[in-house]
């Protein structure tokens, strides 16, 4: 591992000059340059201080874990079609169950609907991308049109219906994951 290069990359990612970092740590610009060029090794205390100033810690700095992926492409999505309910659900973040929220895209044909969700802890948010849908929340119905959003506590039965004669598409996010 090239410690100096890794420190330099961290410093640059924080838009700091060597001089600015040195000033924060009460070190010299020359010393920071020597560390970044692997001409000297900082003491553990100095390394801890440098890493703290750069927003990380020793564990994260020396971790061999690959950087977490945070951009997903269409080929990463998992899709499931339900011909009876006339919808297709796309899970757009792989393994979202390990996160705090789970976004899906649901495409509904005219007359389609989502599965009926029983009450559960958490919250849900939706944004209608195409068409319009009917949000059914505890048997109450509300029309939500393209460009509009919905948000509710998920502690009551809830689902979506496409009662129009046009295709509808909704970005639907649940926290915690439940889809």
Buried (B, 14 or more C-beta within 10 A) or exposed (E): EEBBEBBBEBBEEEEBEBEBBBBBBEBEBEBBBBBBEEEEEBEEEBBBBBBEBBEBEEEEBEEEEEEEEEEEEEEEBEEEEBEEBBBBBBBBBEEBEEEEBBBBBBBBBEEBBBEEBEEBEBBBBBBBBBBBBBBBBEEEEEEBEBEBEBEBEBEBBBBBBBBBEEEBBBBBBBBBBBB
